[in-house]
């Protein structure tokens, strides 16, 4: 499978959970295989949206897919 790249953006450093497993931290490039993923952050649940559901394809190390979480509360 092809290597794909994802960056989860958040104002602070947080653990990134992909398909129920911790896979890295926010604001850093993560390397994954192409496919469908549920991306969220680790506790505390003070962010929005709760989850991003993405189909990760056609990325490169120089142009990763980004998903953005905002602080809530």
mmCIF file of the N, C-alpha and C atoms, coordinates in Angstrom:
data_MODEL
# 
_entry.id   MODEL 
# 
loop_
_atom_site.group_PDB 
_atom_site.id 
_atom_site.type_symbol 
_atom_site.label_atom_id 
_atom_site.label_alt_id 
_atom_site.label_comp_id 
_atom_site.label_asym_id 
_atom_site.label_entity_id 
_atom_site.label_seq_id 
_atom_site.pdbx_PDB_ins_code 
_atom_site.Cartn_x 
_atom_site.Cartn_y 
_atom_site.Cartn_z 
_atom_site.occupancy 
_atom_site.B_iso_or_equiv 
_atom_site.pdbx_formal_charge 
_atom_site.auth_seq_id 
_atom_site.auth_comp_id 
_atom_site.auth_asym_id 
_atom_site.auth_atom_id 
_atom_site.pdbx_PDB_model_num 
ATOM 1   N N  . UNK A 1 1  ? 0.821   -1.194 0.000  1.00 0.00 ? 1  UNK A N  1 
ATOM 2   C CA . UNK A 1 1  ? 0.000   0.000  0.000  1.00 0.00 ? 1  UNK A CA 1 
ATOM 3   C C  . UNK A 1 1  ? 0.867   1.260  0.000  1.00 0.00 ? 1  UNK A C  1 
ATOM 4   N N  . UNK A 1 2  ? 0.293   2.313  -0.492 1.00 0.00 ? 2  UNK A N  1 
ATOM 5   C CA . UNK A 1 2  ? 1.016   3.584  -0.597 1.00 0.00 ? 2  UNK A CA 1 
ATOM 6   C C  . UNK A 1 2  ? 1.176   4.251  0.761  1.00 0.00 ? 2  UNK A C  1 
ATOM 7   N N  . UNK A 1 3  ? 2.282   4.941  0.928  1.00 0.00 ? 3  UNK A N  1 
ATOM 8   C CA . UNK A 1 3  ? 2.509   5.753  2.136  1.00 0.00 ? 3  UNK A CA 1 
ATOM 9   C C  . UNK A 1 3  ? 1.733   7.048  1.986  1.00 0.00 ? 3  UNK A C  1 
ATOM 10  N N  . UNK A 1 4  ? 1.015   7.396  3.034  1.00 0.00 ? 4  UNK A N  1 
ATOM 11  C CA . UNK A 1 4  ? 0.251   8.648  3.073  1.00 0.00 ? 4  UNK A CA 1 
ATOM 12  C C  . UNK A 1 4  ? 0.661   9.410  4.322  1.00 0.00 ? 4  UNK A C  1 
ATOM 13  N N  . UNK A 1 5  ? 0.329   10.708 4.325  1.00 0.00 ? 5  UNK A N  1 
ATOM 14  C CA . UNK A 1 5  ? 0.777   11.576 5.417  1.00 0.00 ? 5  UNK A CA 1 
ATOM 15  C C  . UNK A 1 5  ? -0.381  12.417 5.931  1.00 0.00 ? 5  UNK A C  1 
ATOM 16  N N  . UNK A 1 6  ? -0.418  12.570 7.261  1.00 0.00 ? 6  UNK A N  1 
ATOM 17  C CA . UNK A 1 6  ? -1.503  13.272 7.934  1.00 0.00 ? 6  UNK A CA 1 
ATOM 18  C C  . UNK A 1 6  ? -0.928  14.144 9.039  1.00 0.00 ? 6  UNK A C  1 
ATOM 19  N N  . UNK A 1 7  ? -1.493  15.347 9.183  1.00 0.00 ? 7  UNK A N  1 
ATOM 20  C CA . UNK A 1 7  ? -1.158  16.218 10.300 1.00 0.00 ? 7  UNK A CA 1 
ATOM 21  C C  . UNK A 1 7  ? -2.470  16.631 10.962 1.00 0.00 ? 7  UNK A C  1 
ATOM 22  N N  . UNK A 1 8  ? -2.598  16.361 12.262 1.00 0.00 ? 8  UNK A N  1 
ATOM 23  C CA . UNK A 1 8  ? -3.753  16.804 13.048 1.00 0.00 ? 8  UNK A CA 1 
ATOM 24  C C  . UNK A 1 8  ? -3.350  18.094 13.758 1.00 0.00 ? 8  UNK A C  1 
ATOM 25  N N  . UNK A 1 9  ? -4.032  19.170 13.437 1.00 0.00 ? 9  UNK A N  1 
ATOM 26  C CA . UNK A 1 9  ? -3.696  20.480 13.987 1.00 0.00 ? 9  UNK A CA 1 
ATOM 27  C C  . UNK A 1 9  ? -4.508  20.770 15.248 1.00 0.00 ? 9  UNK A C  1 
ATOM 28  N N  . UNK A 1 10 ? -3.839  21.316 16.269 1.00 0.00 ? 10 UNK A N  1 
ATOM 29  C CA . UNK A 1 10 ? -4.482  21.726 17.518 1.00 0.00 ? 10 UNK A CA 1 
ATOM 30  C C  . UNK A 1 10 ? -3.567  22.759 18.162 1.00 0.00 ? 10 UNK A C  1 
ATOM 31  N N  . UNK A 1 11 ? -4.128  23.739 18.884 1.00 0.00 ? 11 UNK A N  1 
ATOM 32  C CA . UNK A 1 11 ? -3.286  24.797 19.468 1.00 0.00 ? 11 UNK A CA 1 
ATOM 33  C C  . UNK A 1 11 ? -2.204  24.298 20.431 1.00 0.00 ? 11 UNK A C  1 
ATOM 34  N N  . UNK A 1 12 ? -2.413  23.140 21.061 1.00 0.00 ? 12 UNK A N  1 
ATOM 35  C CA . UNK A 1 12 ? -1.435  22.594 22.010 1.00 0.00 ? 12 UNK A CA 1 
ATOM 36  C C  . UNK A 1 12 ? -1.044  21.181 21.586 1.00 0.00 ? 12 UNK A C  1 
ATOM 37  N N  . UNK A 1 13 ? 0.045   20.697 22.137 1.00 0.00 ? 13 UNK A N  1 
ATOM 38  C CA . UNK A 1 13 ? 0.467   19.327 21.861 1.00 0.00 ? 13 UNK A CA 1 
ATOM 39  C C  . UNK A 1 13 ? -0.477  18.343 22.563 1.00 0.00 ? 13 UNK A C  1 
ATOM 40  N N  . UNK A 1 14 ? -1.048  17.438 21.789 1.00 0.00 ? 14 UNK A N  1 
ATOM 41  C CA . UNK A 1 14 ? -1.959  16.410 22.324 1.00 0.00 ? 14 UNK A CA 1 
ATOM 42  C C  . UNK A 1 14 ? -1.684  15.102 21.608 1.00 0.00 ? 14 UNK A C  1 
ATOM 43  N N  . UNK A 1 15 ? -2.058  13.987 22.226 1.00 0.00 ? 15 UNK A N  1 
ATOM 44  C CA . UNK A 1 15 ? -1.929  12.696 21.564 1.00 0.00 ? 15 UNK A CA 1 
ATOM 45  C C  . UNK A 1 15 ? -3.028  12.557 20.514 1.00 0.00 ? 15 UNK A C  1 
ATOM 46  N N  . UNK A 1 16 ? -2.670  12.004 19.367 1.00 0.00 ? 16 UNK A N  1 
ATOM 47  C CA . UNK A 1 16 ? -3.615  11.776 18.272 1.00 0.00 ? 16 UNK A CA 1 
ATOM 48  C C  . UNK A 1 16 ? -4.014  10.312 18.276 1.00 0.00 ? 16 UNK A C  1 
ATOM 49  N N  . UNK A 1 17 ? -5.323  10.063 18.241 1.00 0.00 ? 17 UNK A N  1 
ATOM 50  C CA . UNK A 1 17 ? -5.851  8.708  18.216 1.00 0.00 ? 17 UNK A CA 1 
ATOM 51  C C  . UNK A 1 17 ? -6.427  8.439  16.826 1.00 0.00 ? 17 UNK A C  1 
ATOM 52  N N  . UNK A 1 18 ? -5.960  7.364  16.200 1.00 0.00 ? 18 UNK A N  1 
ATOM 53  C CA . UNK A 1 18 ? -6.421  6.984  14.868 1.00 0.00 ? 18 UNK A CA 1 
ATOM 54  C C  . UNK A 1 18 ? -6.999  5.576  14.949 1.00 0.00 ? 18 UNK A C  1 
ATOM 55  N N  . UNK A 1 19 ? -8.270  5.467  14.572 1.00 0.00 ? 19 UNK A N  1 
ATOM 56  C CA . UNK A 1 19 ? -8.983  4.189  14.643 1.00 0.00 ? 19 UNK A CA 1 
ATOM 57  C C  . UNK A 1 19 ? -8.831  3.531  16.021 1.00 0.00 ? 19 UNK A C  1 
ATOM 58  N N  . UNK A 1 20 ? -8.911  4.363  17.060 1.00 0.00 ? 20 UNK A N  1 
ATOM 59  C CA . UNK A 1 20 ? -8.906  3.842  18.429 1.00 0.00 ? 20 UNK A CA 1 
ATOM 60  C C  . UNK A 1 20 ? -7.542  3.595  19.040 1.00 0.00 ? 20 UNK A C  1 
ATOM 61  N N  . UNK A 1 21 ? -6.456  3.912  18.322 1.00 0.00 ? 21 UNK A N  1 
ATOM 62  C CA . UNK A 1 21 ? -5.114  3.701  18.860 1.00 0.00 ? 21 UNK A CA 1 
ATOM 63  C C  . UNK A 1 21 ? -4.314  4.995  18.803 1.00 0.00 ? 21 UNK A C  1 
ATOM 64  N N  . UNK A 1 22 ? -3.528  5.246  19.844 1.00 0.00 ? 22 UNK A N  1 
ATOM 65  C CA . UNK A 1 22 ? -2.671  6.428  19.842 1.00 0.00 ? 22 UNK A CA 1 
ATOM 66  C C  . UNK A 1 22 ? -1.542  6.227  18.835 1.00 0.00 ? 22 UNK A C  1 
ATOM 67  N N  . UNK A 1 23 ? -1.380  7.204  17.930 1.00 0.00 ? 23 UNK A N  1 
ATOM 68  C CA . UNK A 1 23 ? -0.434  7.053  16.824 1.00 0.00 ? 23 UNK A CA 1 
ATOM 69  C C  . UNK A 1 23 ? 0.581   8.184  16.724 1.00 0.00 ? 23 UNK A C  1 
ATOM 70  N N  . UNK A 1 24 ? 0.537   9.155  17.605 1.00 0.00 ? 24 UNK A N  1 
ATOM 71  C CA . UNK A 1 24 ? 1.480   10.264 17.519 1.00 0.00 ? 24 UNK A CA 1 
ATOM 72  C C  . UNK A 1 24 ? 0.937   11.472 18.249 1.00 0.00 ? 24 UNK A C  1 
ATOM 73  N N  . UNK A 1 25 ? 1.448   12.634 17.879 1.00 0.00 ? 25 UNK A N  1 
ATOM 74  C CA . UNK A 1 25 ? 1.022   13.867 18.536 1.00 0.00 ? 25 UNK A CA 1 
ATOM 75  C C  . UNK A 1 25 ? 0.562   14.891 17.494 1.00 0.00 ? 25 UNK A C  1 
ATOM 76  N N  . UNK A 1 26 ? -0.206  15.862 17.987 1.00 0.00 ? 26 UNK A N  1 
ATOM 77  C CA . UNK A 1 26 ? -0.693  16.924 17.117 1.00 0.00 ? 26 UNK A CA 1 
ATOM 78  C C  . UNK A 1 26 ? 0.464   17.737 16.560 1.00 0.00 ? 26 UNK A C  1 
ATOM 79  N N  . UNK A 1 27 ? 0.203   18.376 15.430 1.00 0.00 ? 27 UNK A N  1 
ATOM 80  C CA . UNK A 1 27 ? 1.133   19.304 14.797 1.00 0.00 ? 27 UNK A CA 1 
ATOM 81  C C  . UNK A 1 27 ? 2.431   18.650 14.322 1.00 0.00 ? 27 UNK A C  1 
ATOM 82  N N  . UNK A 1 28 ? 2.422   17.319 14.174 1.00 0.00 ? 28 UNK A N  1 
ATOM 83  C CA . UNK A 1 28 ? 3.553   16.589 13.605 1.00 0.00 ? 28 UNK A CA 1 
ATOM 84  C C  . UNK A 1 28 ? 3.028   15.688 12.493 1.00 0.00 ? 28 UNK A C  1 
ATOM 85  N N  . UNK A 1 29 ? 3.883   15.362 11.559 1.00 0.00 ? 29 UNK A N  1 
ATOM 86  C CA . UNK A 1 29 ? 3.496   14.556 10.410 1.00 0.00 ? 29 UNK A CA 1 
ATOM 87  C C  . UNK A 1 29 ? 3.458   13.078 10.799 1.00 0.00 ? 29 UNK A C  1 
ATOM 88  N N  . UNK A 1 30 ? 2.333   12.431 10.531 1.00 0.00 ? 30 UNK A N  1 
ATOM 89  C CA . UNK A 1 30 ? 2.171   11.003 10.782 1.00 0.00 ? 30 UNK A CA 1 
ATOM 90  C C  . UNK A 1 30 ? 2.174   10.265 9.450  1.00 0.00 ? 30 UNK A C  1 
ATOM 91  N N  . UNK A 1 31 ? 2.837   9.125  9.401  1.00 0.00 ? 31 UNK A N  1 
ATOM 92  C CA . UNK A 1 31 ? 2.899   8.320  8.178  1.00 0.00 ? 31 UNK A CA 1 
ATOM 93  C C  . UNK A 1 31 ? 1.991   7.110  8.343  1.00 0.00 ? 31 UNK A C  1 
ATOM 94  N N  . UNK A 1 32 ? 1.044   6.963  7.410  1.00 0.00 ? 32 UNK A N  1 
ATOM 95  C CA . UNK A 1 32 ? 0.063   5.873  7.459  1.00 0.00 ? 32 UNK A CA 1 
ATOM 96  C C  . UNK A 1 32 ? -0.068  5.260  6.076  1.00 0.00 ? 32 UNK A C  1 
ATOM 97  N N  . UNK A 1 33 ? -0.757  4.133  6.007  1.00 0.00 ? 33 UNK A N  1 
ATOM 98  C CA . UNK A 1 33 ? -1.120  3.571  4.716  1.00 0.00 ? 33 UNK A CA 1 
ATOM 99  C C  . UNK A 1 33 ? -2.384  4.262  4.232  1.00 0.00 ? 33 UNK A C  1 
ATOM 100 N N  . UNK A 1 34 ? -2.628  4.217  2.929  1.00 0.00 ? 34 UNK A N  1 
ATOM 101 C CA . UNK A 1 34 ? -3.858  4.822  2.414  1.00 0.00 ? 34 UNK A CA 1 
ATOM 102 C C  . UNK A 1 34 ? -5.058  4.062  2.967  1.00 0.00 ? 34 UNK A C  1 
ATOM 103 N N  . UNK A 1 35 ? -6.160  4.775  3.146  1.00 0.00 ? 35 UNK A N  1 
ATOM 104 C CA . UNK A 1 35 ? -7.367  4.137  3.657  1.00 0.00 ? 35 UNK A CA 1 
ATOM 105 C C  . UNK A 1 35 ? -8.247  5.101  4.422  1.00 0.00 ? 35 UNK A C  1 
ATOM 106 N N  . UNK A 1 36 ? -9.283  4.536  5.030  1.00 0.00 ? 36 UNK A N  1 
ATOM 107 C CA . UNK A 1 36 ? -10.272 5.313  5.773  1.00 0.00 ? 36 UNK A CA 1 
ATOM 108 C C  . UNK A 1 36 ? -9.909  5.300  7.257  1.00 0.00 ? 36 UNK A C  1 
ATOM 109 N N  . UNK A 1 37 ? -9.957  6.477  7.858  1.00 0.00 ? 37 UNK A N  1 
ATOM 110 C CA . UNK A 1 37 ? -9.554  6.612  9.260  1.00 0.00 ? 37 UNK A CA 1 
ATOM 111 C C  . UNK A 1 37 ? -10.510 7.501  10.035 1.00 0.00 ? 37 UNK A C  1 
ATOM 112 N N  . UNK A 1 38 ? -10.649 7.172  11.331 1.00 0.00 ? 38 UNK A N  1 
ATOM 113 C CA . UNK A 1 38 ? -11.318 8.045  12.296 1.00 0.00 ? 38 UNK A CA 1 
ATOM 114 C C  . UNK A 1 38 ? -10.209 8.682  13.123 1.00 0.00 ? 38 UNK A C  1 
ATOM 115 N N  . UNK A 1 39 ? -10.136 9.998  13.075 1.00 0.00 ? 39 UNK A N  1 
ATOM 116 C CA . UNK A 1 39 ? -9.062  10.734 13.749 1.00 0.00 ? 39 UNK A CA 1 
ATOM 117 C C  . UNK A 1 39 ? -9.672  11.563 14.866 1.00 0.00 ? 39 UNK A C  1 
ATOM 118 N N  . UNK A 1 40 ? -9.146  11.397 16.076 1.00 0.00 ? 40 UNK A N  1 
ATOM 119 C CA . UNK A 1 40 ? -9.575  12.193 17.218 1.00 0.00 ? 40 UNK A CA 1 
ATOM 120 C C  . UNK A 1 40 ? -8.364  12.447 18.109 1.00 0.00 ? 40 UNK A C  1 
ATOM 121 N N  . UNK A 1 41 ? -8.584  13.141 19.209 1.00 0.00 ? 41 UNK A N  1 
ATOM 122 C CA . UNK A 1 41 ? -7.506  13.440 20.151 1.00 0.00 ? 41 UNK A CA 1 
ATOM 123 C C  . UNK A 1 41 ? -7.739  12.699 21.455 1.00 0.00 ? 41 UNK A C  1 
ATOM 124 N N  . UNK A 1 42 ? -6.661  12.513 22.210 1.00 0.00 ? 42 UNK A N  1 
ATOM 125 C CA . UNK A 1 42 ? -6.769  11.902 23.522 1.00 0.00 ? 42 UNK A CA 1 
ATOM 126 C C  . UNK A 1 42 ? -7.388  12.867 24.517 1.00 0.00 ? 42 UNK A C  1 
ATOM 127 N N  . UNK A 1 43 ? -7.751  12.348 25.705 1.00 0.00 ? 43 UNK A N  1 
ATOM 128 C CA . UNK A 1 43 ? -8.372  13.181 26.736 1.00 0.00 ? 43 UNK A CA 1 
ATOM 129 C C  . UNK A 1 43 ? -7.458  14.314 27.165 1.00 0.00 ? 43 UNK A C  1 
ATOM 130 N N  . UNK A 1 44 ? -8.023  15.409 27.687 1.00 0.00 ? 44 UNK A N  1 
ATOM 131 C CA . UNK A 1 44 ? -9.449  15.642 27.974 1.00 0.00 ? 44 UNK A CA 1 
ATOM 132 C C  . UNK A 1 44 ? -10.225 16.009 26.705 1.00 0.00 ? 44 UNK A C  1 
ATOM 133 N N  . UNK A 1 45 ? -11.525 15.813 26.758 1.00 0.00 ? 45 UNK A N  1 
ATOM 134 C CA . UNK A 1 45 ? -12.390 16.033 25.598 1.00 0.00 ? 45 UNK A CA 1 
ATOM 135 C C  . UNK A 1 45 ? -12.801 17.505 25.484 1.00 0.00 ? 45 UNK A C  1 
ATOM 136 N N  . UNK A 1 46 ? -11.814 18.376 25.403 1.00 0.00 ? 46 UNK A N  1 
ATOM 137 C CA . UNK A 1 46 ? -12.076 19.823 25.333 1.00 0.00 ? 46 UNK A CA 1 
ATOM 138 C C  . UNK A 1 46 ? -11.760 20.372 23.946 1.00 0.00 ? 46 UNK A C  1 
ATOM 139 N N  . UNK A 1 47 ? -12.210 19.648 22.926 1.00 0.00 ? 47 UNK A N  1 
ATOM 140 C CA . UNK A 1 47 ? -11.941 20.060 21.554 1.00 0.00 ? 47 UNK A CA 1 
ATOM 141 C C  . UNK A 1 47 ? -13.152 19.772 20.677 1.00 0.00 ? 47 UNK A C  1 
ATOM 142 N N  . UNK A 1 48 ? -13.159 20.398 19.523 1.00 0.00 ? 48 UNK A N  1 
ATOM 143 C CA . UNK A 1 48 ? -14.223 20.183 18.550 1.00 0.00 ? 48 UNK A CA 1 
ATOM 144 C C  . UNK A 1 48 ? -13.600 20.167 17.161 1.00 0.00 ? 48 UNK A C  1 
ATOM 145 N N  . UNK A 1 49 ? -14.104 19.401 16.210 1.00 0.00 ? 49 UNK A N  1 
ATOM 146 C CA . UNK A 1 49 ? -15.152 18.389 16.345 1.00 0.00 ? 49 UNK A CA 1 
ATOM 147 C C  . UNK A 1 49 ? -14.639 17.178 17.117 1.00 0.00 ? 49 UNK A C  1 
ATOM 148 N N  . UNK A 1 50 ? -15.551 16.325 17.515 1.00 0.00 ? 50 UNK A N  1 
ATOM 149 C CA . UNK A 1 50 ? -15.197 15.139 18.288 1.00 0.00 ? 50 UNK A CA 1 
ATOM 150 C C  . UNK A 1 50 ? -14.329 14.183 17.471 1.00 0.00 ? 50 UNK A C  1 
ATOM 151 N N  . UNK A 1 51 ? -14.613 14.078 16.166 1.00 0.00 ? 51 UNK A N  1 
ATOM 152 C CA . UNK A 1 51 ? -13.869 13.156 15.302 1.00 0.00 ? 51 UNK A CA 1 
ATOM 153 C C  . UNK A 1 51 ? -13.886 13.664 13.860 1.00 0.00 ? 51 UNK A C  1 
ATOM 154 N N  . UNK A 1 52 ? -12.818 13.371 13.133 1.00 0.00 ? 52 UNK A N  1 
ATOM 155 C CA . UNK A 1 52 ? -12.768 13.579 11.681 1.00 0.00 ? 52 UNK A CA 1 
ATOM 156 C C  . UNK A 1 52 ? -12.736 12.194 11.052 1.00 0.00 ? 52 UNK A C  1 
ATOM 157 N N  . UNK A 1 53 ? -13.612 11.927 10.103 1.00 0.00 ? 53 UNK A N  1 
ATOM 158 C CA . UNK A 1 53 ? -13.581 10.684 9.346  1.00 0.00 ? 53 UNK A CA 1 
ATOM 159 C C  . UNK A 1 53 ? -13.044 11.041 7.967  1.00 0.00 ? 53 UNK A C  1 
ATOM 160 N N  . UNK A 1 54 ? -11.900 10.436 7.619  1.00 0.00 ? 54 UNK A N  1 
ATOM 161 C CA . UNK A 1 54 ? -11.228 10.818 6.374  1.00 0.00 ? 54 UNK A CA 1 
ATOM 162 C C  . UNK A 1 54 ? -10.893 9.592  5.533  1.00 0.00 ? 54 UNK A C  1 
ATOM 163 N N  . UNK A 1 55 ? -10.760 9.820  4.243  1.00 0.00 ? 55 UNK A N  1 
ATOM 164 C CA . UNK A 1 55 ? -10.232 8.836  3.300  1.00 0.00 ? 55 UNK A CA 1 
ATOM 165 C C  . UNK A 1 55 ? -8.867  9.370  2.884  1.00 0.00 ? 55 UNK A C  1 
ATOM 166 N N  . UNK A 1 56 ? -7.823  8.774  3.415  1.00 0.00 ? 56 UNK A N  1 
ATOM 167 C CA . UNK A 1 56 ? -6.468  9.297  3.250  1.00 0.00 ? 56 UNK A CA 1 
ATOM 168 C C  . UNK A 1 56 ? -5.849  8.751  1.966  1.00 0.00 ? 56 UNK A C  1 
ATOM 169 N N  . UNK A 1 57 ? -5.726  9.620  0.963  1.00 0.00 ? 57 UNK A N  1 
ATOM 170 C CA . UNK A 1 57 ? -5.172  9.237  -0.338 1.00 0.00 ? 57 UNK A CA 1 
ATOM 171 C C  . UNK A 1 57 ? -4.524  10.459 -0.998 1.00 0.00 ? 57 UNK A C  1 
ATOM 172 N N  . UNK A 1 58 ? -3.592  10.173 -1.900 1.00 0.00 ? 58 UNK A N  1 
ATOM 173 C CA . UNK A 1 58 ? -2.980  11.217 -2.738 1.00 0.00 ? 58 UNK A CA 1 
ATOM 174 C C  . UNK A 1 58 ? -2.293  12.323 -1.941 1.00 0.00 ? 58 UNK A C  1 
ATOM 175 N N  . UNK A 1 59 ? -1.574  11.937 -0.888 1.00 0.00 ? 59 UNK A N  1 
ATOM 176 C CA . UNK A 1 59 ? -0.791  12.900 -0.120 1.00 0.00 ? 59 UNK A CA 1 
ATOM 177 C C  . UNK A 1 59 ? 0.684   12.674 -0.420 1.00 0.00 ? 59 UNK A C  1 
ATOM 178 N N  . UNK A 1 60 ? 1.501   13.567 0.059  1.00 0.00 ? 60 UNK A N  1 
ATOM 179 C CA . UNK A 1 60 ? 2.953   13.384 -0.013 1.00 0.00 ? 60 UNK A CA 1 
ATOM 180 C C  . UNK A 1 60 ? 3.549   13.952 1.266  1.00 0.00 ? 60 UNK A C  1 
ATOM 181 N N  . UNK A 1 61 ? 4.808   13.670 1.486  1.00 0.00 ? 61 UNK A N  1 
ATOM 182 C CA . UNK A 1 61 ? 5.474   14.193 2.669  1.00 0.00 ? 61 UNK A CA 1 
ATOM 183 C C  . UNK A 1 61 ? 5.461   15.721 2.669  1.00 0.00 ? 61 UNK A C  1 
ATOM 184 N N  . UNK A 1 62 ? 5.556   16.311 1.474  1.00 0.00 ? 62 UNK A N  1 
ATOM 185 C CA . UNK A 1 62 ? 5.545   17.770 1.376  1.00 0.00 ? 62 UNK A CA 1 
ATOM 186 C C  . UNK A 1 62 ? 4.145   18.355 1.397  1.00 0.00 ? 62 UNK A C  1 
ATOM 187 N N  . UNK A 1 63 ? 3.131   17.551 1.081  1.00 0.00 ? 63 UNK A N  1 
ATOM 188 C CA . UNK A 1 63 ? 1.737   18.018 1.067  1.00 0.00 ? 63 UNK A CA 1 
ATOM 189 C C  . UNK A 1 63 ? 0.843   17.024 1.805  1.00 0.00 ? 63 UNK A C  1 
ATOM 190 N N  . UNK A 1 64 ? 0.976   16.954 3.149  1.00 0.00 ? 64 UNK A N  1 
ATOM 191 C CA . UNK A 1 64 ? 0.148   16.023 3.915  1.00 0.00 ? 64 UNK A CA 1 
ATOM 192 C C  . UNK A 1 64 ? -1.302  16.490 3.996  1.00 0.00 ? 64 UNK A C  1 
ATOM 193 N N  . UNK A 1 65 ? -2.191  15.563 4.279  1.00 0.00 ? 65 UNK A N  1 
ATOM 194 C CA . UNK A 1 65 ? -3.592  15.903 4.563  1.00 0.00 ? 65 UNK A CA 1 
ATOM 195 C C  . UNK A 1 65 ? -3.617  16.505 5.956  1.00 0.00 ? 65 UNK A C  1 
ATOM 196 N N  . UNK A 1 66 ? -4.396  17.562 6.153  1.00 0.00 ? 66 UNK A N  1 
ATOM 197 C CA . UNK A 1 66 ? -4.524  18.147 7.487  1.00 0.00 ? 66 UNK A CA 1 
ATOM 198 C C  . UNK A 1 66 ? -5.959  18.067 7.948  1.00 0.00 ? 66 UNK A C  1 
ATOM 199 N N  . UNK A 1 67 ? -6.127  17.817 9.228  1.00 0.00 ? 67 UNK A N  1 
ATOM 200 C CA . UNK A 1 67 ? -7.428  17.921 9.894  1.00 0.00 ? 67 UNK A CA 1 
ATOM 201 C C  . UNK A 1 67 ? -7.214  18.860 11.072 1.00 0.00 ? 67 UNK A C  1 
ATOM 202 N N  . UNK A 1 68 ? -8.195  19.685 11.356 1.00 0.00 ? 68 UNK A N  1 
ATOM 203 C CA . UNK A 1 68 ? -8.021  20.701 12.389 1.00 0.00 ? 68 UNK A CA 1 
ATOM 204 C C  . UNK A 1 68 ? -9.027  20.518 13.509 1.00 0.00 ? 68 UNK A C  1 
ATOM 205 N N  . UNK A 1 69 ? -8.526  20.545 14.734 1.00 0.00 ? 69 UNK A N  1 
ATOM 206 C CA . UNK A 1 69 ? -9.353  20.528 15.930 1.00 0.00 ? 69 UNK A CA 1 
ATOM 207 C C  . UNK A 1 69 ? -9.205  21.890 16.598 1.00 0.00 ? 69 UNK A C  1 
ATOM 208 N N  . UNK A 1 70 ? -10.297 22.377 17.172 1.00 0.00 ? 70 UNK A N  1 
ATOM 209 C CA . UNK A 1 70 ? -10.264 23.659 17.882 1.00 0.00 ? 70 UNK A CA 1 
ATOM 210 C C  . UNK A 1 70 ? -10.537 23.423 19.356 1.00 0.00 ? 70 UNK A C  1 
ATOM 211 N N  . UNK A 1 71 ? -9.941  24.251 20.208 1.00 0.00 ? 71 UNK A N  1 
ATOM 212 C CA . UNK A 1 71 ? -10.205 24.170 21.636 1.00 0.00 ? 71 UNK A CA 1 
ATOM 213 C C  . UNK A 1 71 ? -11.649 24.569 21.909 1.00 0.00 ? 71 UNK A C  1 
ATOM 214 N N  . UNK A 1 72 ? -12.297 23.828 22.807 1.00 0.00 ? 72 UNK A N  1 
ATOM 215 C CA . UNK A 1 72 ? -13.678 24.111 23.176 1.00 0.00 ? 72 UNK A CA 1 
ATOM 216 C C  . UNK A 1 72 ? -13.775 24.138 24.705 1.00 0.00 ? 72 UNK A C  1 
ATOM 217 N N  . UNK A 1 73 ? -14.524 25.099 25.205 1.00 0.00 ? 73 UNK A N  1 
ATOM 218 C CA . UNK A 1 73 ? -14.727 25.170 26.658 1.00 0.00 ? 73 UNK A CA 1 
ATOM 219 C C  . UNK A 1 73 ? -13.597 25.750 27.347 1.00 0.00 ? 73 UNK A C  1 
# 
